[in-house]
Amino acid sequence: MFSRRMFIKGACGSLLGTMAVGGYSYLLEPRWVEIKRVTIKINALPKQFDGITIAQMSDIHHSKYVHKEFVRKCVRALNALNPDIIALTGDYVYCSDEFLCPVTEELAELRAKEGVFAVLGNHDCRDSTSDALAKEGIRVLNNEHTPLYRKNDYIFIGGVDNLCTGHMDLKKTLLGMDDNPKVLLCHNPDAIEEIRKTNVDFVMAGHTHGGQVSLPIYGPPVVYSKFGNRYASGLFHEGNTIMYVNKGIGVSVFPVRFFARPEITLFTLRNSVRIV
Ligand SMILES: [Fe+2]
């Protein structure tokens, strides 16, 4: 039989455990950024682009829980990777546009040799966010693309409007692209349902935050996707398209992360034929 002392001991243990998990997920993990390095093999990648690097940051959600100083630290971490291109995949603020100017002021410090590109997320107000990013020299791709040249070779960088709250127009985005490699920025990974039917080579997405809370073995119980936790985070091969879902650096709804660390990702594009 359990004695009263054993019961109190058990209750104290549970309370301490809960406080430890709570403290970790509220105070530590949301600020513990992971730098991930991923190689993406693209068959027809021109020789001039073999080895090009793209650093992705997503879902900053600047708010009273995601401080400006943290965003600054992430911007510095991104610049330290010395990328050729930077890709921002949406959700710069959380719920309020009062955080828009402060976050874009930090993003103005991003440095990439061949450009900083962005798309909008479901928390972004289309006009004000586009204008604020553009003011800081960031190219917003809203259902459009641009060729990126190295000598006579080129690839395409495109970006789509958000799937749920915007007007994603994949056809318009891809219009005029030829057979050269196509890299796409897209906030919501659910768009892969449409993208996989096209000849887009590589998609960078965000939106899910990796669920923000993930359980050992089970994975994230809640992911804002119609596919459940299927595209919560990581690398996916769908048709001829490779998609990477970044866990983002900020938080929304609840200011916690558990087994879903914030991440910055550095992609190296390689021509698969040239990889030894
Ligand atoms: Fe988000």
Boltz pocket constraint, residues with backbone or C-beta under 6 A from the ligand:
constraints:
  - pocket:
      binder: B
      contacts: [[A, 59], [A, 61], [A, 90], [A, 91], [A, 121], [A, 207], [A, 208], [A, 209], [A, 248], [A, 252]]
      max_distance: 6.0
